[in-house]
Amino acid sequence: MKPQQDQLQAVKIYKALGEPTRLKIALLLKEESDQCCSVLGDKLHSVAISTLSHHLKQMAESGLLTSRKEGTFIYYSLDKEVASKYAPYLLE
């Protein structure tokens, strides 16, 4: 990746993690990967599913999450390679 692209990705990731709910999502996915929105919603309690979907989309677009679709569900995981490069705190 070119240095400028690298910096742009870093900005997207830090912006995504700057929101407390997104940081909680990243930490949850570190512990238990391959989770769908409804399961994460149950673990976060006070976050509406529509809001949670928005957070997950932003995190995936930053490159911090990977996703796979199965039927009508999308399962998310923390991209540990990206996390180790840009946000090693998440993996501690």
Stockholm file with secondary structure:
# STOCKHOLM 1.0

chainA/1-92         MKPQQDQLQAVKIYKALGEPTRLKIALLLKEESDQCCSVLGDKLHSVAISTLSHHLKQMAESGLLTSRKEGTFIYYSLDKEVASKYAPYLLE
#=GR chainA/1-92 SS CCHHHHHHHHHHHHHHHTSHHHHHHHHHHHHSCSEEHHHHHHHHSSSCHHHHHHHHHHHHHHTSEEEEEETTEEEEEECHHHHHHHCGGGGC
#=GC SS_cons        CCHHHHHHHHHHHHHHHTSHHHHHHHHHHHHSCSEEHHHHHHHHSSSCHHHHHHHHHHHHHHTSEEEEEETTEEEEEECHHHHHHHCGGGGC
//
